[in-house]
Amino acid sequence: MAKYKFNPGIIAADSLTDILLFVQSEFVTGDMVVFDIDEVLITERLDPFYFEHFKVESDLYKEFNLLDSEQKDLFFFFLLVTQSPQNIQLMDISIPELMLNLQNEGVICVANTAMPSSFMKCGRQFNFAEARKRLLSEFGFNFSVPEFSIDLSDILEDLLDRNFATNPIWDSGVLFSSKASKSTTQMALLRCMSNVPRKFLFVDDNIENVRQMFGDISEMGIECYCIHYTKSQHVTWEDYFSVEDYNRELGKQEFFLRDLIGGGEVNSYFSEYEDLQ
């Protein structure tokens, strides 16, 4: 039984468990739940370099700051390709199981996330979509529903007319919206569905995304719940990682950066991530 009863509208909440227990009690087969990914399903990447060097402008940071833009970008590329459950955690450990319960009841669960440009100044490309899908799978999320295999490629390709840097992608139940608004890509998905959901719930930590989604989806006549998820405003890295985790990541970041600054060979750091490049 859900602890809280939500009314349609824009709602601030910091417990995904309460939200999904409400969905479980009120939504039926064919209704839809849409999750933002970063700082809703998973945390930001643990980044000790920011605290130990960038924030205090340490000597190592000053050396980093002397690098050219391409070399700096190579460090940021390193942070991207090495994302894993060692430096990213679930925002709420109960969510994969709760989502699976909803899916077993026929509630459609998809994700909708922004997607940065894949090209970096260091001359490398980062396969953001593949990295996100892999990470979600490692945490037990499966948004890919065989009977929900709508082909959105032509529709999303049309969004390139708006001069977005990266083409929006619909892949394995995840909308990678690029620089398009999430409500734009979400409405494209809904309009391709043979049966539009009676109820719709969207969770995002960005209030502007929440407001726009509520306005656009409500205009379609769908009962709409848009959740401004505020948990990230009340937690820090200490809530998800141990001091050992922190020190391990700090060591990896410093070791890579000192090799980079010293002109060492850093390509070996990326060899196991070739499919993400």
C-alpha positions in Angstrom: 0.0 0.0 0.0 1.3 3.4 -1.0 2.3 5.6 1.9 1.5 8.8 0.0 -1.3 9.7 -2.4 -0.3 12.1 -5.2 -2.6 14.2 -7.2 -2.0 15.0 -10.9 0.3 18.0 -11.3 3.9 19.1 -10.5 5.1 17.5 -7.3 8.3 17.9 -5.3 9.5 14.7 -3.7 12.7 13.1 -2.5 11.7 9.5 -2.2 11.5 7.4 -5.3 10.3 4.5 -3.2 7.2 6.4 -2.1 6.6 7.6 -5.7 6.8 4.1 -7.2 4.7 2.5 -4.5 2.0 5.0 -5.4 2.4 4.1 -9.0 2.1 0.4 -8.1 -1.2 1.0 -6.3 -2.7 3.4 -8.9 -1.3 2.6 -12.4 -2.5 -0.3 -14.6 -1.3 -2.1 -17.7 -0.4 0.3 -20.5 0.2 3.3 -18.2 3.7 4.8 -18.4 6.5 5.9 -16.0 9.5 7.9 -17.4 12.7 8.3 -15.5 15.5 10.8 -16.0 18.8 8.9 -15.3 21.4 11.1 -13.8 20.7 12.1 -10.1 17.4 10.2 -10.3 18.3 6.6 -10.9 22.1 6.9 -10.4 24.4 9.3 -8.7 27.0 11.6 -10.3 30.4 10.1 -10.8 32.5 10.2 -7.6 35.1 12.9 -8.4 37.7 13.4 -5.7 39.8 15.5 -8.0 37.2 18.2 -7.8 37.4 18.4 -3.9 41.1 17.7 -3.5 42.5 19.8 -6.3 40.1 21.9 -8.4 38.2 23.4 -5.5 41.3 24.4 -3.5 43.5 25.1 -6.6 46.2 22.8 -5.6 49.6 22.6 -7.3 48.4 19.6 -9.3 45.4 21.6 -10.5 47.7 24.5 -11.5 49.7 22.1 -13.6 46.5 20.7 -15.1 45.4 24.3 -15.9 48.6 24.8 -18.0 47.6 22.0 -20.3 46.1 22.8 -23.7 42.4 22.3 -24.3 42.9 19.0 -26.1 45.0 17.6 -23.2 42.4 18.8 -20.6 39.7 17.1 -22.7 41.7 13.8 -22.5 41.4 13.9 -18.7 37.6 14.5 -19.0 37.4 11.7 -21.5 39.2 9.4 -19.0 36.5 10.3 -16.4 33.8 9.4 -18.9 35.0 6.1 -20.1 35.9 4.8 -16.6 32.4 5.3 -15.1 31.4 2.1 -13.3 29.5 0.9 -10.2 32.8 1.6 -8.4 32.3 5.3 -8.8 28.6 5.7 -9.5 25.8 4.3 -7.2 22.1 3.9 -7.2 20.3 6.9 -5.9 17.9 4.5 -4.1 18.8 0.8 -3.9 15.2 -0.3 -4.0 14.4 1.2 -7.4 15.4 -1.7 -9.7 13.2 -4.1 -7.9 10.3 -1.7 -7.7 10.6 -0.9 -11.4 10.6 -4.7 -12.2 7.4 -5.1 -10.1 5.7 -2.4 -12.2 6.9 -4.0 -15.5 5.5 -7.3 -14.3 2.2 -5.6 -13.9 2.3 -4.2 -17.4 3.3 -0.6 -16.6 5.5 0.7 -19.3 8.8 2.0 -17.9 11.2 4.0 -20.1 14.1 6.4 -19.5 14.6 9.8 -21.0 18.0 11.5 -20.6 20.0 14.3 -22.2 22.9 13.4 -24.3 26.1 15.5 -24.8 27.9 15.7 -28.1 30.0 12.6 -28.6 32.9 14.4 -30.2 35.7 15.8 -27.9 38.4 18.2 -28.5 41.0 15.5 -27.9 39.9 13.9 -31.1 38.1 11.0 -29.5 34.5 10.1 -29.5 32.6 8.8 -26.5 29.6 6.4 -27.1 27.4 8.0 -24.4 24.4 5.9 -25.2 26.3 2.6 -25.0 28.0 3.6 -21.8 24.6 4.5 -20.2 22.9 1.3 -21.3 25.8 -0.8 -19.9 25.8 1.0 -16.6 22.0 0.7 -16.2 22.2 -3.0 -17.0 24.9 -3.4 -14.3 22.5 -1.9 -11.8 19.7 -4.2 -12.8 17.6 -1.9 -15.0 16.0 -3.3 -18.1 14.0 -0.8 -20.1 13.9 -2.9 -23.2 10.4 -4.5 -23.6 10.1 -6.8 -26.7 6.5 -5.8 -27.4 7.3 -2.1 -27.1 9.8 -2.0 -30.0 8.6 1.2 -31.7 10.9 2.5 -34.5 11.4 6.2 -33.8 14.5 6.6 -36.0 12.8 8.7 -38.8 11.0 10.9 -36.3 14.0 11.6 -34.2 16.2 12.2 -37.2 13.8 15.0 -38.2 14.9 16.8 -35.0 18.2 17.4 -36.7 16.5 20.2 -38.6 16.6 22.1 -35.3 20.4 22.0 -35.4 21.1 19.8 -32.4 24.7 18.6 -32.1 23.8 15.0 -31.7 20.9 13.0 -33.1 18.4 12.0 -30.5 18.3 8.2 -30.2 15.6 5.7 -29.1 17.5 2.5 -28.0 16.5 -0.4 -25.7 13.7 1.6 -24.0 15.8 4.7 -23.4 15.3 8.1 -25.1 18.6 9.9 -25.5 17.1 13.3 -26.2 20.4 15.0 -27.2 19.8 18.8 -26.9 16.1 18.4 -27.8 13.7 19.0 -24.9 12.7 15.8 -23.2 9.0 16.6 -23.7 9.6 16.9 -27.5 11.1 13.4 -27.8 8.6 12.0 -25.3 5.6 13.2 -27.3 7.2 11.7 -30.4 7.2 8.4 -28.6 3.6 8.7 -27.4 2.3 9.6 -30.8 3.8 6.5 -32.3 2.1 4.2 -29.7 -1.0 2.3 -30.8 -2.5 2.8 -27.3 -1.7 6.0 -25.5 -1.3 5.6 -21.7 -4.2 6.7 -19.5 -1.8 7.8 -16.7 1.7 9.1 -17.1 4.4 9.9 -14.5 7.7 11.6 -15.2 10.6 12.0 -12.7 13.4 14.5 -13.2 15.7 16.5 -10.9 15.5 19.5 -13.3 12.4 21.6 -12.5 12.3 23.2 -16.0 12.1 19.7 -17.6 9.3 18.8 -15.2 7.3 21.9 -16.0 7.7 21.5 -19.7 6.8 17.9 -19.6 3.7 18.5 -17.5 2.5 21.2 -19.8 3.0 19.3 -23.0 1.7 15.9 -21.9 -1.3 17.4 -20.1 -2.3 19.0 -23.4 -2.6 15.5 -24.9 -5.4 14.8 -22.4 -3.3 12.3 -20.4 -3.6 12.2 -16.5 -0.1 13.5 -15.8 2.1 13.4 -12.6 5.4 15.2 -13.0 7.8 14.7 -10.1 10.6 17.2 -9.3 13.0 14.8 -7.6 15.0 16.7 -5.0 17.0 14.0 -3.3 20.3 15.1 -4.9 19.9 18.5 -3.1 20.2 16.8 0.3 22.9 14.2 -0.1 26.7 14.2 -0.6 29.2 11.7 -1.8 29.6 10.4 1.8 26.0 9.1 1.6 27.0 6.6 -1.2 30.7 6.0 -1.0 33.2 5.0 1.6 36.5 6.8 2.4 38.2 3.8 0.7 36.2 4.3 -2.4 37.1 8.0 -2.4 40.8 7.4 -1.9 40.9 4.7 -4.6 39.3 7.0 -7.2 41.5 9.9 -6.2 44.6 7.7 -6.7 43.4 6.7 -10.2 42.7 10.3 -11.2 46.0 11.6 -9.9 48.0 8.7 -11.5 46.4 9.3 -14.9 46.8 13.1 -14.7 50.5 12.9 -13.7 51.1 10.6 -16.7 49.3 13.0 -18.9 51.2 16.1 -17.6 54.5 14.3 -17.8 53.9 13.4 -21.5 53.6 9.7 -20.8 51.7 7.2 -22.9 48.1 7.3 -21.8 46.3 5.3 -24.6 46.8 2.1 -22.5 44.3 3.5 -20.0 41.5 3.3 -22.7 42.3 -0.1 -24.2 39.5 -1.9 -22.3 37.0 0.7 -23.3 37.4 0.5 -27.1 33.7 -0.1 -27.7 32.9 3.2 -26.0 35.2 5.2 -28.2 
